[in-house]
Amino acid sequence: MRIHSNFDIRCNQSLLQHNAKVYIGARSQGKAEEAIKNLKELTGKEALFLKLDLGDLKAVKAAAEEFTRYTLIFWYSKEKELHILYNNGCANISGTDMNWSSNNITSEA
């Protein structure tokens, strides 16, 4: 996820301003924390980091399990449901070319 793009910042800013809880999924915790800091300066509200590499399906599954684990163990402080997921990246089928998989593999594959 290009967390530094104008679209990402504005979308997350709007969600936070409307009291949504925002998780920023990214490979780089440092870059995500920088974006989280910027969003806090803009909104006074803080997004949360979720380690996520869309180029690796095992990492995608691990991130989903981490989110689910939070909801099962800490149900009093974490969400039980995911209401909105926006993604400006692509999930890669391990072992395939990223451009090919993003242009040719659909959710129906």
For each residue, the residues with C-beta under 8 A, 3 or more apart:
1: 8 24 25 26 52 54 87 88 89
2: 5 8 88 89
3: 8 9 24 26 31 32 35
4: 8 9 31 34 35
5: 2 8 9 88
6: 9 10
7: 10 11 88
8: 1 2 3 4 5 11 12 35 88
9: 3 4 5 6 12 13 35 38 39 42
10: 6 7 13 14
11: 7 8 14 15 86
12: 8 9 15 16 22 24 35 39 47
13: 9 10 16 17 39 42 43
14: 10 11 17 18
15: 11 12 18 20 22 84
16: 12 13 19 20 22 39 43 45 47
17: 13 14 43 45
18: 14 15
19: 16 45
20: 15 16 84
21: 48 79
22: 12 15 16 39 47 48
23: 47 48 49 50 67
24: 1 3 12 32 35 36 47 48 49 50
25: 1 50 51 52 54 63
26: 1 3 29 31 32 35 49 50 51 52
27: 51 52 53 55
28: 31 32
29: 26 32 33 49 51
30: 33 34
31: 3 4 26 28 34 35
32: 3 24 26 28 29 35 36 49
33: 29 30 36 37 49
34: 4 30 31 37 38
35: 3 4 8 9 12 24 26 31 32 38 39 47
36: 24 32 33 39 40 46 47 48 49
37: 33 34 40 41
38: 9 34 35 41 42
39: 9 12 13 16 22 35 36 42 43 45 46 47
40: 36 37 43 44 45 46 47
41: 37 38
42: 9 13 38 39
43: 13 16 17 39 40
44: 40
45: 16 17 19 39 40
46: 36 39 40
47: 12 16 22 23 24 35 36 39 40
48: 21 22 23 24 36
49: 23 24 26 29 32 33 36
50: 23 24 25 26 63 66 67
51: 25 26 27 29 59 62 63 66
52: 1 25 26 27 59 60 63
53: 27 56 59 60
54: 1 25 59 60 87 89 90 91 92
55: 27 59 91 92 98
56: 53 59 60 92 94
57: 60 61 91 92 93 94
58: 61 62 94
59: 51 52 53 54 55 56 62 63
60: 52 53 54 56 57 63 64 91
61: 57 58 64 65
62: 51 58 59 65 66
63: 25 50 51 52 59 60 66 67
64: 60 61 67 68
65: 61 62 68 69
66: 50 51 62 63 69 70
67: 23 50 63 64 70 71 82
68: 64 65 71 72
69: 65 66 72 73
70: 66 67 73 74 78 79
71: 67 68 74 75 78 79 80 81
72: 68 69 75
73: 69 70
74: 70 71 77 78
75: 71 72 78 80
76:
77: 74
78: 70 71 74 75
79: 21 70 71 82
80: 71 75
81: 71
82: 67 79 85
83:
84: 15 20
85: 82
86: 11
87: 1 54 90
88: 1 2 5 7 8
89: 1 2 54
90: 54 87 98 101 102
91: 54 55 57 60 101
92: 54 55 56 57 96 98 101 102
93: 57 96 101 105
94: 56 57 58
95:
96: 92 93 100 101 105
97: 100 101
98: 55 90 92 101 102
99: 102 103
100: 96 97 103 104
101: 90 91 92 93 96 97 98 104 105
102: 90 92 98 99 105
103: 99 100
104: 100 101
105: 93 96 101 102 109
106: 109
107:
108:
109: 105 106
